[in-house]
Amino acid sequence: MKGLKMSFLILFLLIFITVVLIKNNASPSEQSLHNDIRDNYAEEIGEKLQSSSFTKEALQALRAEGYFPDSTVGYLVDSPDKQFISIYLHNSDKLDKASKEEIQKIINRVAKNNNLNSFIVDIKETN
């Protein structure tokens, strides 16, 4: 009886491992579809950024709150939940955690006003 239980346990574990491996190894067609969706999204967001005044509004909003952004802004978009914006600020080495969180909120408020998804803000120091 103990051997039968052990056999079922081993069989169950093998089935479980097989299912996990199959799920984790996406087929090339699934990967291609994912890449196409990601590329289409990046293209779409690029067009939105160019046609909207998001960058200008974001810089103005930061200046209105007493920050000193350079006019240089960088974007890296992978997916709707992985959108990065790099903002170059003068004296950014003096920013505390609360200031960085405030900058994050400012950028996301402006993004929302422009019908864009939230960004993950990366603050860079400029000389």
C-alpha angles and dihedrals in degrees: 000000000000091000091052092053090048091050091052091047092051091046091050092049091049091051091047093050091047092052092048092049092049092050093048094048103068115198118252090251091054091048090048091050091049091050091049091051091047092047091048091050092049090050091048094049090046090056091047091051091050095045096044129063092234096127093047092046092048092052091046092049091051092049090048089057093052101263123131109222122180114230088250115105127168130198133201115181123183102154140337091279095041105058115140129191123190114207121190113216133183111236092011090146087074095057118116126208093266091054092050090050090049091052089050090053093047092052093047092047090054090045091053091049088055094047093251129134120252120283131219103232121222111191116208126189119238125194 
